């Protein structure tokens, strides 16, 4: 196993101060978001996802392959029965003078074959197969976690789109009322046609943005349908506000990550399988010893084939050694060692990537939190600016262009605030995935 140096620090660089939170199992972590629709969809994902079904089938293939390798530890037993009518050549060499041209031959036999595992070839093959099976099982757990995280991420994004749609609907209505006020002022000779055009353009811009976000929501809804194994044409999710809850996620200490992540477990087991493969390749330099036995009945009289005089048997060991192969075995050992080196480097890369993903999500959560506070102040300031611009316009002290600029700034700030809140929630999903799903505090 390649050495992967762990961070010397007792905690992740971006981890917040630890908080007291209860343990959470890997198969229930999404309940943190308090969305019944997410709970329902997660159950549908487990039952109907084609991607998860494919991962399960791959694990079943690996398990069957391991069972096949284990069978080599036991002797193989075969049975045969054949009846033959033969005409022999009259000019057959060494044919007896009184030998008949036609004769019958019947054979009933059992055979047994067993290879003695003197050099550990079979046991190493079984060990490699078992490690590959364990890697496939970890792959299945990793695929399940990835799909569950993707589903939660999609639904949180969809809930964010629901909030943005509601905001844009309210904004369109507000811009419509503002446009109506400008039209009335225009009729009274207090506003120009330019003011009317700007107010109408602002309303239409909000309507356009609304349709764009609705399109994004539709695409997310279709993606969720495919993920859980449903037809996009008949699948729908009712609009609902996103929960304000931002889960507290204990990341633990860096050294725990190696035991939590399914992809790290899979990579580690593939190193073990490759190491066993090197041992299998090296046993090719030693001879193989097999024990064989066969016996049964053979006679030309088919009506009385099972009789003592018709018994035959043979038993004995067989030794097979390859004396010259042109370097094929050495090349196979070199290939197996290269596979071991590759899987070792893959394991190391997987571990390093896991630490990066945890730190990435911690950094995003921290920075998004700071940005959210700043954006909330921006929303408050832009709201005051809009109120002042509207008041000044009504008093004739400012042009409608000031109102339009203030409306645009306020709308963008409010959309940014919603977007940051959604990003924060989605980052928590990715952090949960990065630390391997749920968590516990058992020693």
N, C-alpha and C positions, 0 to 999 in steps of 0.2 A: 504494500500500500504506500503510495507516494506521500511524503510528509507535506502537510498543509499547515503552515504556521498560523495559529489563532491570534486574534488581537490580544495584546497584553492588558488592555483596559478592562475593568470589571463590567462595563456596560457599553452599549452602542454610543457613538459620538453624538448622534442626534436624539437620543432617547430622553423623554421628559422624566421628571422625578416620578419614581414608582408610586402607583396608587393601589389601594386595597381593592381588588376586584375578585369576584368568584371565578373558580375554574370553569372552563367552557370546553365541551367536547367538540371534536372536529366535525361531527355530523349535525351540529346545531348552531354554529357560530353566526349564521345569518340572522338568527332571532334578535341579535343586538339592534337591528335596524327597525324593529317593531312594525313590520309591514306584513299583514296577513297574506297579501297577494304574493309576496316573495316566498313566504313559507309554503304556500300551495304550489307555486311554480317549481320550487326546489324538489318537492315530492314527485312532481310530474317529470322533472329532469331525470331523476333516478329510475323512474319506471319506463320512460319512453325515448330517452336521448339516443339517437343512432351513434353518435360519437362515443358515448359511454359503452354502448353495446359492442362497438368495435374493440375498444380497449379490453373489455371482459373476454371477448373471443380470443384476443392475443394472449391473455393470461392462460386461458384454457388450453391453447395450443402448447404453450411452454410447459404446463403441468403434464399434458399427455406425452410430450417429448421426454420429460424426466422419467415418467413411468416406463416408457419404452427402454430407456437406458438402464433402469433398475432391473428390468427383466433379464439382462445379460448376466446377473449374479446367479441365476438359477439355471439348472440344466434344461436343455430343450429335448423334448420327447416327440417322436414322430411315429406314425403307423402307415403301413402301405399294404395293399392287396392288389394283385394283378393276375389275370388269366390270359395265357397266350397260346394260340394255335400256330405252329411253325412248320414250314416245309424247308428242309435243308437241301442245299445243292448236292447233286450226285457226285460232283467233282470237288467237294470240299476237302481241303488238305487234312490228312490224318483222320479221315472219316472211317469208322469201324465197318468191317465187312458186313455185319448183320444189322447195321443201324437202319432204322426205318426212315423213309423220306418224310413222313409226317409224324408229329408228336405234339402232345399237350404239355404245358408247363404252368403250374399254379404256385403262387408265393404269398404267404401271409407273414408279415414281419413287423417288429418294433425296433426302433433305434433310439439311442440316447447319446447326446453329445454335450460335453461340459468343458469349458475352458478354465483352467486353474489360474487365478489372478496372482501369479507369483510376483510380478513387478508393480502391481497397483494400477495397471492401465484401466481396468474396468471401474475400480473404485474412484479413480480420478475423473473418469468420464461421468460417473454418477454425481460426483461432487460439482463438476462444471455444470451439469444439467440442473442440479438443485439450486445452484447459485443463479442461473439464468431464470429459473422459475421464480425465485424470490425477487429478482430484478423486475420481472414482468408483473409480479404482484404489487411492487412499489410503483411501477409505471401506472397500474390501474388506479391506485390510490392518488397518484399525482394527477392523472387525467380527470378523476372525479373532482378533486380540489380545484383544478384549473377551470373546469366547466361550471362548477358552483360559483366560483369567484367571477367568472365571465357573466353568468346570469345575474348575479347581484349587481355587478358593475353596469350592465345594460339597463336593469330596472331602475337603479339610482339615476342614471342619465335620463331615462324616460320621465321619472318623477321631477327631475330638474326642468325638463322640457315642459311638463305640465304647469309648473310654477311660472315659467317664462311666458307660456301661452296666456295664462291668466293675467299676468302683468301687461302684456301687449294688448289684450282685449280691453283692459281698463284704460290703458294709455290711448288706444284708438278712440274710445268713447270720450275721454277727456279732451283729446285733440279735436274731436268732432264738436264738442261744446264750445271750445275756444274758437273754432272756425265759424260756428254759428254766431258767436258774439261779434266777430270781425265783420261778418256779412251784415249784421244789424247796424253796426257802426258805419259801414260803407253806404247803406241805404240812407243813413242819417247825414251822410256827407262828412263823417268824422274819420273815415279810413279810406285809404286808396285801394284801387284794384290790385296793386302789388301786394298789399297786406292780405287781401283775400286769396290771391294765388299762393302766397307763402303758407297761409294757414291750411289751405286744401292740400298742398304738396306735403306738408308735415303729417297730415292725417293719412294720406295715401302711403307715405313712407312707413308709418307704423303698421298699416294694413299689410304691406309687402313683407315686413319683418315677421309679422304674425304667420303668414302663409309659409315662410321659409322654415320657421321653427316647427310648424305643424308637419311639414314634409320630413324634417329630421326625426320627429316623434314617430311618424309612420314607419320609417326605415328601422328605427330601434324596435318597434313592435314586431315587425317582420323578422328581425334577427332573433328576437326572443322566441318567436314561434318555431323557427327552425331549430333552435338550440334545444327546446324541450320536446321536439318530435311532433309538432303540429303543423297543419297547413296554414300558411300565411293568409290565405283567402278567407278562412273561417275563424281566425284567431283575433281576439281583441282584449285589451286591458283597459278597464275603466280609469278615467283620470282621477287622481287623488293627490292631495298635497304631500310633499315629502316630509318625513319626520325631522324635527329639529334636533334629534338626539345625535350627538357625535360620540361614538363609542370610545371608551377608554381601553386601550390595548396594551397589556403588559408584554413587552418584547422579550423579557428574560435576559440572560447573559449570553454573550456570543457563543460560548462553548456548547450551549444547548441546541444551537441551530442544526448541528450535525445529526442529532437524533430526531429532530422534528420534521425535516423536509423529506418527502418521498423521493424527489429526484436525486438527492444526495445518497439516500439508501440504495436506490437503483444503480447509481454509478459505482458505489462501493461493492455491490454484489457482482457487478460485471467485471470489476478488477479481480475478485475472487475466482470467477469463472475463467477468466483469461489465465490466471496463475495456474489453475488446475489443467488448463489446456497445454501449458508448457510441459507439465509433468506427463501428460498423455503423449506428447510428441517425443519426449525423451525415452519412453518405454519401447519405442519402435526399434531401438538398438538391441533389445534383448529378445531371445527366442520366446515363442508362445508354446505352451504345453496344453494339449487337449486330451481328454479321456473320451473314448468312443466305444460304444457297444451296440451290437445289433443281433437279433435272433428271431427265429420263427419257424415256419414250416414251408417245405418246398417239395413238390412231387408232380409227376406226370399223370398220376391218378387223382383226378379232381374230386372223385367221390369219397376218397379216403385220405384227404390231405393232412388232417390232424391226427397223426399217429407218430409213435416214438421214432421209428426209423427215418421219418421225414424232417426231424428237427435239425436245424443248423444254427450256429451262433459264432460270433467273433467279438473279441474284446481286447482292448490294448490302448496304450498311450501313443500320442503322436507329437513329435517335436518339429516345429517349423522355425527356421532362422533364415534371415535375409543376409546373404554374404556380400553382395555387391549390388548397389542401386544407383551408381553414378552421382552420389551426393544428394539424393532426394530426401533422405531422412534429416541430414544436416540442414538442408534448406527449409524443411518443415519446422524444425526446432527454431531456426532463425525467424521464420514467419510468426510462430507462436509467441516468441519473445517480443517481436515488434508489436503484435496485437496487445500484449500485456502493457508495453510502454504507452501505446495509444490510449488504452482504457485508463491507465494511471493519470495521464495528462488530462483526459476528459473529466475524471473525478476531481482533479485539482481545479480545473476551470469551473466546474459546477459549484464547488464550495466557494470559490472567490466570487462568482456571480451571485450566489445566495447572499453573501454579506453585502455586496453592492446594492442588491434590490432592497434589503432592509434599510440600509442607510439612505437610499434614494427616497423611499416613501416617508421615512422620518423627516428628511429635509423638506419634502413637499408639504407635509402636514405643518411643520413649523413655519415655513415661509407663507403658506396659504393662510395660516392663522394671523400672521402679522399683516398680510395684504387685506384680509377681511376687515380687520379693525380700521385700517386706513380707508378702505372703500366705504365703510359705514359712515365715517366722517365726511367722505366725499358726497355721499347721498344726502346727508343732512345739509351740507353747505349748498349743494346744487338745488335742493328744495327751497332754501331761503332765497337763493338767487332767482329762481323761477317766480316765486311769490313777488319779489321786488320788481322784476322785469314786467310782470303782468300788471301790477299796480301802477307802475310808471307809464305803461302803455295806455291804460285806461284814463290816466290823468293827462295824457298827451305829452308827457315829458320824454318819451322814448319811442323809437320805431318798433314795428312788429318784428323786425329782424333780431332785435335783442331778445324778444320772447321766444322766437324760434331757436336761437342759440342756447337759451336757458333750458328749453324743453328737451333739446337734443342731448345736452350735457346731463340733465337729470335722468332721462331714460337710459342713457348708456351707463351711468353710475349704478342705477338700480339693476340693470341686466348684469353688470359686472359683479355686483354683490351676490346675486343669485347664482351666477356661474361659479364664483369662488366657493360658495357654500356646497354646491354640487361636487366641485373638484375635491374639496376636503372629504366629503363622504366617500367618494370613489377612491381616494387615496387610502382611506382606512381599509377598504376591501383589499386593495393590493398589498397593504402591509400585513393583513391577516394571512393572505396567500403566501407572502414572502417568509413569514415565520412558521409556515407549515400547517396552517389551519387553527384549530383550537389550542388551548393551553391548559396546563395543570401545574400544581405546586407540590407535587409529591417529591419527596427526597430521593 
